Amino acid sequence: MEEWNRYNPIASYVRQQRKANAMTQPELADFTGVGLRFVRDLEQGKPNLMTDKVNQILQFFGAELQPKPMTNATSENPN
């Protein structure tokens, strides 16, 4: 089982944007149409979440998931 990392870039971005907009997790869940548990899992860095729901939340803040080419260092040590 993969370890959760609440400091991964997506978790940090969502948490930062939510707080910058003075929103609670329940409010973000309501506005984006995802469940509260999903918002909590995302902000806590759960490693295996549905990308369509992640994009629902990111799009609310004007962002989206995109592929990024791997560097040699990343491909050698993906964690």
Helices and strands as residue ranges (DSSP letters): H 9-20, H 25-32, H 36-43, H 51-60, H 72-76
